[in-house]
Amino acid sequence: MAKATESRLRRDLVEVCRRLHERRLVGAGEGNVSCRLGRDRLLVTPSGVNKGYLRPSDPIVVDLSGKRIRGRGRPSTELAMHLAAYAARPDAGAVVHAHPLTAVAFTVAGLPPPDDLLPEAVLVLGPIGVADFATPGTDEVPRSLAVLWRAHQVFLLERHGALALGADLFQAFDRMETLERVCEVAARARALGRCEPLPGAAVQKVLEAGRALAEAATAPARRR
């Protein structure tokens, strides 16, 4: 697959931000999104702007130390969190940070994330990391995530928001959207009186089915 150009990545980043805003995963100036732009550059949203109304010219280019290379304004106040994610996870091509209402409510209520509730939670999210409260916009945030990077793709930040990694922008967005939808199902189930996780045997069957589908999708076509 051909490597995405900067112009394409800018359009994709703006589209992901628009979707986050449209689905009420961010509001006002909340949230931030970034993606890799070559080996030693990142494209990141600017600070303090409504992510639903960005233009492709708005994202800022920074290096892996956080130094601004190109663009107007100031990079996201959570840039340190994005830099830490890329440093710890070379496989991550994009990072999405949002404030999904129901998912954050789980952290306020002190409830564990429902990552074993539905098949899509098991397959799309995997185990969800939960970071202790850290002051937003400070180095406390990446420090709170330091022990979680390796084992998770999706993270809840206590009383703050959520973070999703992906091979690209759209995979990271899909994980964020799935997180909120699964949390909404869990909250509604609790309101109805019962919210039970999938049994362990069912989780294993879901994982096995997911692996089989992935292998079938990547297997070379058989000769007739």
Buried (B, 14 or more C-beta within 10 A) or exposed (E): EEEBEBEEBBBBBBBBBBBBBEBEBBBEBBBBBBBBBEEEBBBBBBBEBBBBEBEBEBBBBBEEEEEBEEBEBEBBBBBBBBBBBBEBBEEBBBBBBBBBBBBBBBBEEEBEBBBBBBBBBBBBBBBBBBBEEBEBBEEBBBBBBEEBBEEBBBBBBBEBBBBBBBEBBBBBBBBBBBBBBBBBBBBEBEEEEEBEBBEEEEBEBBBEEBEEEEEEEEEEEEEE
